[in-house]
Amino acid sequence: MALSMEEQRILTQIEVRLSEDDPRLAHRLARLGAPRRRARTVVLAAAAVIIVLAAVGAAVAAAAL
């Protein structure tokens, strides 16, 4: 679910204030979130490849009958 413009603006303000108030914590939080996003992207890409391969396999098997 996408955020509204107002919600995005509020989150941006929170991020800016956090960076100003505690730059060390903001940096640590930014580092924690990055690997998870990449890992999720890799898992989704792998799942997509498996689904495509299964569909191609099923099509080849159906054509062979």
N, CA, C and O of each residue as an XYZ file, in Angstrom:
260
protein
N       0.843     -1.169      0.000
C       0.000      0.000      0.000
C       0.889      1.233      0.000
O       1.774      1.369      0.846
N       0.658      2.112     -0.930
C       1.467      3.318     -1.058
C       1.045      4.350     -0.011
O      -0.109      4.407      0.414
N       2.011      5.149      0.381
C       1.729      6.212      1.341
C       1.159      7.424      0.618
O       1.490      7.692     -0.537
N       0.293      8.151      1.323
C      -0.220      9.394      0.764
C       0.900     10.438      0.789
O       1.927     10.255      1.443
N       0.681     11.505      0.081
C       1.691     12.580      0.053
C       1.914     13.140      1.458
O       3.045     13.449      1.834
N       0.840     13.269      2.228
C       0.944     13.795      3.588
C       1.744     12.839      4.480
O       2.594     13.276      5.256
N       1.473     11.544      4.368
C       2.206     10.556      5.158
C       3.691     10.557      4.781
O       4.554     10.478      5.655
N       3.981     10.646      3.498
C       5.371     10.687      3.048
C       6.073     11.935      3.569
O       7.234     11.874      3.974
N       5.367     13.073      3.560
C       5.935     14.330      4.064
C       6.256     14.207      5.552
O       7.314     14.646      6.002
N       5.341     13.609      6.311
C       5.549     13.446      7.756
C       6.737     12.523      8.023
O       7.566     12.820      8.883
N       6.828     11.420      7.304
C       7.960     10.509      7.486
C       9.288     11.189      7.133
O      10.304     10.969      7.792
N       9.264     12.002      6.101
C      10.484     12.735      5.726
C      10.891     13.696      6.830
O      12.075     13.813      7.147
N       9.909     14.392      7.425
C      10.206     15.301      8.534
C      10.793     14.538      9.722
O      11.744     15.002     10.351
N      10.235     13.387     10.023
C      10.750     12.574     11.132
C      12.191     12.163     10.851
O      13.045     12.224     11.735
N      12.453     11.748      9.626
C      13.805     11.336      9.251
C      14.798     12.486      9.397
O      15.897     12.302      9.920
N      14.408     13.665      8.935
C      15.294     14.832      9.022
C      15.562     15.179     10.483
O      16.703     15.444     10.863
N      14.514     15.176     11.297
C      14.693     15.505     12.723
C      15.571     14.475     13.428
O      16.412     14.833     14.252
N      15.376     13.212     13.110
C      16.208     12.168     13.705
C      17.669     12.379     13.330
O      18.555     12.282     14.178
N      17.914     12.667     12.062
C      19.295     12.885     11.607
C      19.922     14.072     12.314
O      21.116     14.061     12.614
N      19.120     15.100     12.583
C      19.644     16.290     13.274
C      19.876     16.012     14.756
O      20.894     16.414     15.320
N      18.919     15.317     15.386
C      18.993     15.075     16.832
C      20.015     14.010     17.207
O      20.739     14.165     18.190
N      20.078     12.947     16.442
C      20.981     11.839     16.758
C      21.527     11.218     15.472
O      21.047     10.174     15.031
N      22.539     11.868     14.867
C      23.060     11.385     13.592
C      23.621      9.961     13.672
O      23.535      9.200     12.708
N      24.185      9.615     14.803
C      24.752      8.275     14.948
C      23.655      7.205     14.887
O      23.815      6.188     14.213
N      22.551      7.436     15.586
C      21.437      6.496     15.556
C      20.824      6.430     14.152
O      20.501      5.346     13.666
N      20.668      7.573     13.509
C      20.108      7.605     12.159
C      20.971      6.787     11.200
O      20.452      6.064     10.350
N      22.277      6.905     11.341
C      23.187      6.150     10.483
C      23.057      4.649     10.737
O      23.029      3.856      9.796
N      22.977      4.262     12.015
C      22.836      2.840     12.351
C      21.521      2.270     11.828
O      21.488      1.151     11.318
N      20.445      3.031     11.952
C      19.145      2.571     11.447
C      19.151      2.439      9.930
O      18.566      1.501      9.388
N      19.795      3.355      9.252
C      19.878      3.292      7.791
C      20.641      2.043      7.359
O      20.269      1.391      6.383
N      21.709      1.710      8.086
C      22.483      0.506      7.754
C      21.680     -0.761      8.012
O      21.834     -1.739      7.281
N      20.826     -0.768      9.037
C      20.028     -1.954      9.346
C      18.992     -2.232      8.263
O      18.749     -3.394      7.937
N      18.379     -1.203      7.702
C      17.322     -1.389      6.727
C      17.813     -1.810      5.357
O      17.094     -2.512      4.646
N      18.995     -1.413      4.964
C      19.486     -1.666      3.605
C      19.631     -3.154      3.279
O      19.135     -3.567      2.231
N      20.271     -3.983      4.097
C      20.421     -5.397      3.738
C      19.083     -6.120      3.635
O      18.931     -7.015      2.803
N      18.125     -5.754      4.452
C      16.828     -6.423      4.410
C      16.120     -6.160      3.091
O      15.510     -7.063      2.518
N      16.200     -4.923      2.607
C      15.569     -4.599      1.335
C      16.210     -5.391      0.215
O      15.515     -5.918     -0.654
N      17.540     -5.481      0.229
C      18.243     -6.231     -0.811
C      17.906     -7.710     -0.734
O      17.690     -8.350     -1.763
N      17.858     -8.257      0.465
C      17.555     -9.677      0.632
C      16.144     -9.970      0.144
O      15.915    -10.991     -0.505
N      15.207     -9.099      0.443
C      13.836     -9.305     -0.017
C      13.754     -9.245     -1.534
O      13.016    -10.017     -2.146
N      14.500     -8.341     -2.145
C      14.525     -8.234     -3.602
C      15.088     -9.502     -4.225
O      14.571     -9.982     -5.234
N      16.136    -10.043     -3.636
C      16.746    -11.277     -4.153
C      15.760    -12.435     -4.039
O      15.633    -13.230     -4.971
N      15.069    -12.538     -2.922
C      14.106    -13.620     -2.732
C      12.965    -13.495     -3.740
O      12.546    -14.491     -4.330
N      12.464    -12.286     -3.938
C      11.386    -12.091     -4.907
C      11.838    -12.406     -6.330
O      11.083    -12.999     -7.100
N      13.052    -12.019     -6.683
C      13.579    -12.315     -8.020
C      13.740    -13.822     -8.207
O      13.402    -14.352     -9.265
N      14.248    -14.507     -7.202
C      14.417    -15.952     -7.291
C      13.064    -16.643     -7.426
O      12.929    -17.589     -8.203
N      12.074    -16.188     -6.689
C      10.733    -16.770     -6.787
C      10.156    -16.552     -8.181
O       9.518    -17.445     -8.737
N      10.378    -15.367     -8.747
C       9.879    -15.085    -10.095
C      10.531    -16.009    -11.119
O       9.860    -16.511    -12.020
N      11.831    -16.233    -10.984
C      12.540    -17.116    -11.919
C      12.007    -18.544    -11.796
O      11.804    -19.212    -12.810
N      11.781    -19.011    -10.594
C      11.258    -20.364    -10.393
C       9.871    -20.501    -11.002
O       9.568    -21.512    -11.636
N       9.036    -19.502    -10.817
C       7.684    -19.548    -11.387
C       7.739    -19.578    -12.912
O       7.010    -20.338    -13.551
N       8.608    -18.746    -13.490
C       8.744    -18.729    -14.955
C       9.246    -20.079    -15.459
O       8.725    -20.601    -16.444
N      10.237    -20.643    -14.805
C      10.753    -21.948    -15.220
C       9.688    -23.038    -15.097
O       9.596    -23.908    -15.963
N       8.898    -23.001    -14.049
C       7.826    -23.984    -13.878
C       6.783    -23.837    -14.984
O       6.290    -24.835    -15.510
N       6.451    -22.609    -15.333
C       5.470    -22.366    -16.393
C       6.000    -22.855    -17.740
O       5.259    -23.458    -18.517
N       7.274    -22.598    -18.018
C       7.880    -23.067    -19.267
C       7.911    -24.594    -19.281
O       7.606    -25.207    -20.304
N       8.268    -25.202    -18.178
C       8.278    -26.658    -18.080
C       6.902    -27.259    -18.308
O       6.763    -28.266    -19.002
N       5.897    -26.645    -17.730
C       4.518    -27.128    -17.916
C       4.092    -26.973    -19.369
O       3.418    -27.852    -19.906
N       4.468    -25.881    -20.011
C       4.113    -25.663    -21.419
C       4.801    -26.691    -22.309
O       4.192    -27.209    -23.245
N       6.051    -26.986    -22.026
C       6.793    -27.986    -22.819
C       6.182    -29.374    -22.618
O       6.039    -30.137    -23.573
N       5.822    -29.696    -21.378
C       5.218    -30.994    -21.092
C       3.851    -31.118    -21.776
O       3.507    -32.182    -22.291
N       3.083    -30.043    -21.779
C       1.766    -30.069    -22.425
C       1.926    -30.206    -23.943
O       1.134    -30.895    -24.586
N       2.929    -29.564    -24.510
C       3.149    -29.632    -25.959
C       3.630    -31.027    -26.369
O       3.374    -31.465    -27.490
N       4.313    -31.715    -25.482
C       4.829    -33.039    -25.802
C       3.729    -34.090    -25.822
O       3.897    -35.150    -26.427
N       2.626    -33.815    -25.180
C       1.519    -34.801    -25.138
C       0.803    -34.736    -26.408
O      -0.165    -35.470    -26.609
